[in-house]
Amino acid sequence: MGEVKTFRITGEIKKQIGNMKFSKVLNGLGKDQVVDTLYSQLGSKHKAKRFEIAIAKVEEVKAAPEK
């Protein structure tokens, strides 16, 4: 099994009332997993369909070194 990584996803939700920008930090094994989790969470919270969610960037966030 792989190592759990932290990703920051930015983009916007395009709805009739206007566009809402978002930035979300999620944990997962890879980019595909965190993108699916993002679609699920935003769809549940904002009633947004997948085609209404535009992802601008998915980047891995490096953790601070532990002491």
C-alpha positions in Angstrom: 0.0 0.0 0.0 1.2 3.5 -0.7 2.0 6.5 1.5 -0.7 9.0 2.3 0.1 12.4 0.9 -1.5 15.8 1.4 -2.8 17.8 -1.6 -4.1 21.3 -2.1 -6.8 21.7 -4.8 -7.9 25.1 -6.1 -10.6 26.0 -8.6 -14.1 27.3 -8.8 -17.7 26.1 -8.7 -19.7 27.5 -11.6 -23.4 28.0 -10.6 -26.2 30.2 -12.0 -26.0 32.6 -9.0 -22.3 33.1 -9.7 -18.9 31.5 -9.4 -17.4 30.5 -6.1 -13.6 30.0 -5.8 -12.3 27.3 -3.5 -9.1 26.0 -2.1 -9.2 22.7 -0.2 -6.5 20.5 1.5 -7.2 16.8 1.3 -5.3 13.6 2.2 -5.1 10.6 -0.1 -2.9 8.1 -1.8 -2.8 9.9 -5.1 -4.2 12.8 -7.2 -7.1 10.7 -8.6 -8.3 9.7 -5.1 -8.3 13.3 -3.8 -10.0 14.7 -6.9 -12.8 12.1 -6.5 -13.1 13.0 -2.8 -13.3 16.7 -3.7 -16.1 16.1 -6.2 -18.0 14.1 -3.6 -17.6 16.7 -0.8 -18.4 19.8 -3.0 -21.3 18.0 -4.7 -22.8 17.1 -1.3 -22.2 20.5 0.3 -23.1 22.8 -2.6 -25.3 20.5 -4.7 -22.8 20.9 -7.6 -22.5 18.5 -10.4 -19.1 17.4 -11.6 -19.3 19.5 -14.8 -19.9 22.6 -12.6 -16.6 22.1 -10.7 -13.6 23.5 -12.5 -10.3 22.4 -11.0 -7.4 24.8 -11.7 -4.6 23.1 -9.8 -3.8 20.0 -7.8 -0.5 20.2 -6.0 1.2 18.1 -3.4 1.9 19.9 -0.1 5.2 18.9 1.6 4.8 18.3 5.3 7.0 20.2 7.8 9.9 18.0 9.1 9.1 16.4 12.5 11.3 17.1 15.5 
